[in-house]
Amino acid sequence: MKAFDVIVIGAGPSGSACASLCSELGQRVLLLEASRFPRDKVCGDCLNPAAWPVLERLSVAERVRILPSSSPEKIRFSVASAGSAEILLPQSNTNTSELVVRRRDLDELLVSHAVEAGVLFQDGSPVTGLRKISGEWEVTTSTGDHHLGKLIVAADGRNSVTARHLGMHTSRRSKGRIGLQIHIPHPAGYDGALEMRIYRHGYGGLADLGNRLANLCLVANDGEMKELRKEAEIHYGLTSACAWRSITPISRARARHVAREGVFLCGDAARIVEPFTGEGISFALRSGALLADILNMAKSGSSKVLASQEKLYRRGHRDLYRGGLLVNRLTCLLSEHPKVAHALSPFLLKHPKLLSFLTSKVISICYIALHCF
Ligand SMILES: Cc1cc2nc3c(=O)[nH]c(=O)nc-3n(C[C@H](O)[C@H](O)[C@H](O)COP(=O)(O)OP(=O)(O)OC[C@H]3O[C@@H](n4cnc5c(N)ncnc54)[C@H](O)[C@@H]3O)c2cc1C
């Protein structure tokens, strides 16, 4: 059985970022991933500008910029049978604007960087069990491997096995919603704008991936997805034979504990944000970086040091999300009530300045300070 300072479970943006930054400072890090890489993922593929400081810090920003991608110049908001409005997106000449990049490419790049930084990466290794042995964590995978880690980073996404296994999520049930996603050739006449559409049965987004491909995502309440899918297929001229990927839940109460007994949750495992505003990847990267900063402060592993690391992370994690999610929460509320959303949205279309203001609250070109301890 091999021993590590940190075992990271899940190689999405939060896990890879945290693993790289811990390894760069000399920690022995194992990154365990359930899927075989490269892999696609249900996501809108939109990278919020707030992600750039972490990508710069990881020294991968230039490599991200040369991936097949697009930098949309405008967002088109539309409401089924009520018209549309277009908002220009802030552009910058410092390469820090919104980017649409396929998750398969982005996540593969982040993992490659982690491996270059010294992380031991094992894909095709779903974690199936965790137990504490003499103050350390034994992690078991479905491949029958056992690993020992002083600390565990659970970055295993919205359905975190780790959080569930250790009772770190709340038992409160989230509203049953589902997300679908597909990559499609550009629909006829598509101009590359980021499209957000309120349908009768839910919402959807279309984003240009820059190589004649677009990402189409849909979100609806459980019982309404069939109708939403039909609406979207008609709107974009798709056949009903398309191979959609699906994911659930779309929202969940934040984790009851983000840090406990040497296990730290980050990214979606700790807190999910509503997909509509395209902020999940940037929060995942930022929470991964925040956690690495705290784990790198001390390697002593004494219970006193661990307690102060857990306390710092709880506080830092709360501050990371505080205040920045007003628009996100609003869209979550509306998306759980599609009839209300559909009734209110035409008002927004008539007030493009308000739309523009709300958009600027989500997509603004600024370097958000990273947490440094
Ligand atoms: C429909 C939809 C659209 C979205 N669109 C956007 C968008 O446009 N922009 C945006 O920023 N965000 C978007 N998001 C949110 C975004 O996808 C997530 O916030 C982001 O992926 C979180 O990253 P993460 O690293 O925390 O987790 P993930 O990216 O979910 O990665 C978790 C990893 O853990 C692995 N894993 C799971 N279980 C185990 C296990 N037992 N053992 C080992 N590994 C395991 C998984 O295979 C996965 O690779 C969207 C979400 C949805 C549902």
The ligand as a Gaussian input file, in Angstrom:
#p B3LYP/6-31G(d) Opt

LIG

0 1
 C      -26.013000      21.418000     -17.469000
 C      -24.803000      22.080000     -16.842000
 C      -24.146000      23.097000     -17.525000
 C      -23.049000      23.722000     -16.954000
 N      -22.422000      24.721000     -17.634000
 C      -21.371000      25.357000     -17.079000
 C      -20.663000      26.375000     -17.801000
 O      -20.961000      26.687000     -18.953000
 N      -19.618000      26.986000     -17.185000
 C      -19.251000      26.657000     -15.909000
 O      -18.305000      27.285000     -15.380000
 N      -19.859000      25.680000     -15.228000
 C      -20.902000      25.006000     -15.781000
 N      -21.496000      23.992000     -15.108000
 C      -20.967000      23.608000     -13.784000
 C      -19.640000      22.864000     -13.934000
 O      -19.783000      21.791000     -14.826000
 C      -19.187000      22.371000     -12.563000
 O      -19.366000      23.386000     -11.611000
 C      -17.713000      21.941000     -12.574000
 O      -17.518000      20.863000     -13.446000
 C      -17.276000      21.547000     -11.162000
 O      -15.959000      21.068000     -11.210000
 P      -15.433000      20.030000     -10.111000
 O      -13.998000      19.880000     -10.350000
 O      -15.898000      20.426000      -8.779000
 O      -16.232000      18.686000     -10.427000
 P      -16.375000      17.864000     -11.778000
 O      -15.983000      18.669000     -12.949000
 O      -17.740000      17.296000     -11.712000
 O      -15.310000      16.699000     -11.638000
 C      -15.498000      15.670000     -10.715000
 C      -14.655000      14.497000     -11.172000
 O      -14.706000      13.506000     -10.157000
 C      -14.794000      12.247000     -10.776000
 N      -15.394000      11.322000      -9.818000
 C      -16.670000      11.218000      -9.419000
 N      -16.831000      10.235000      -8.528000
 C      -15.598000       9.692000      -8.349000
 C      -15.115000       8.620000      -7.558000
 N      -15.910000       7.898000      -6.763000
 N      -13.806000       8.326000      -7.620000
 C      -12.969000       9.025000      -8.413000
 N      -13.386000      10.052000      -9.200000
 C      -14.689000      10.374000      -9.164000
 C      -15.672000      12.501000     -11.988000
 O      -15.492000      11.482000     -12.969000
 C      -15.173000      13.845000     -12.455000
 O      -14.126000      13.754000     -13.390000
 C      -22.598000      23.336000     -15.665000
 C      -23.233000      22.291000     -14.990000
 C      -24.332000      21.663000     -15.574000
 C      -25.018000      20.567000     -14.824000

